[in-house]
Amino acid sequence: MRRMSFAMTERQLLDGSKNITRRLGWTNLKPGDRLLAVRKCQGLQRGERQVVLGEIEVLGAEREALWDILRHDGDCAREGFPELDASGFVRMFCEANRCTSDVTVTRIELRLVRRMA
């Protein structure tokens, strides 16, 4: 099963406040796909293991410009960042993903099906 990292939003995923995520790539997702949510996928130190947080189901996936977050009222909160406005979210996303604000992302609607952590 494919794995998706939630290093920045682990708490929000587990408490149910995160049900949207924007990702670079992930272009082939479709509703019904199941993924393992993990704490961290890359940059594991020698001997460090992935921590599986739970299983998620994809409810929807669409490609859009990162700035389209402005079209989706409430998406910053649904992303797990209720304290950010759209421009703050875009800045944070670009810093975390080392990209520019004109990037195309996959907007993924999801639900936590089974908690494991």
Steps between C-alpha positions, in 0.01 A plus 500: 500500500632848413604726786438871548684709760318723747809630683365857517138410580506174696287635786245652262466176302451294813252739664293513178543871429710430188298359210668679208863491394684658209796310360754524224458197277243239602342543156347153472286499815132430467207472742511176693879467501641405840834622634699458817548828684847511655682750719795531264588336167839644411809601692481212745821454698680165513289262709199733500175345385188650352221558749165407349231740618205338327330410178337772292250484216510744211159660451604724211809621318537782251789689346498875548724801545618547858339846500161339435480454876332841480205332324445252784358679801627342820773289341778645718319363807424172321873476422570522874602867508199701624730784606617565142329690223544386139812707434658379824423141406654546155817648653526215752439237230765651271760514779428142613503361145766727349275611217350818363145622540411429136541123548223252415403274790264213562220598738406180683187456708549219749369335810676303769353150480704332771728651760813301585702744712 
